[in-house]
Amino acid sequence: MNKNTRRARAIAIAQAKPDNKLVAVRYFVISASALAAVAALLLARWF
């Protein structure tokens, strides 16, 4: 395994690793915005 293949593998691992965290953060942001929208609708109805 020469330097280029090792570097390519390291880059591939580095790119693949944060995917799970990124997906979790994205789902959290989507759910938080949905919650905020529902809360805004409920508040608009009550007041």
N, C-alpha and C positions, 0 to 999 in steps of 0.2 A: 504494500500500500504506500504509494508515494505521497508527496506533500499535497498535490492538487486534489486527489481523491479524499484525503483526510479533511482538507479544508471544505470541500463540497459537502461531505457528510456532516461536518460541524455546522455549516450554514443551514443545511436541511433540518437538522435537529433543532437548531436555534429558532428556525421559522415555524416548526411544527409544535414546539413546546407551549408557547403562550396561547395557542388556539383554545384550549379548555378554559383558561382564565378569561380570555376575550369573550367567549360564548357566554360564560357565566355573568360577566359584567354587562353584556348586551341584553341578556334576559332580565337582569336586575333593573336596568334602565328602562326597558320596555314596560315591565310590571309597575315600576314606580310612576311612570308617566300615565299609565292606565289608571292607577289608583288615584293620582292627582286629578285626572279628568272626571272620574266618578265622584270624587269628593267635591269638585267644583260644581258638577250638576246637582248634587244633593244640596249643597249650600245655596245655589241659585234658586232651588225650589222652596227651601225653608224661609229664606229672607227676601 
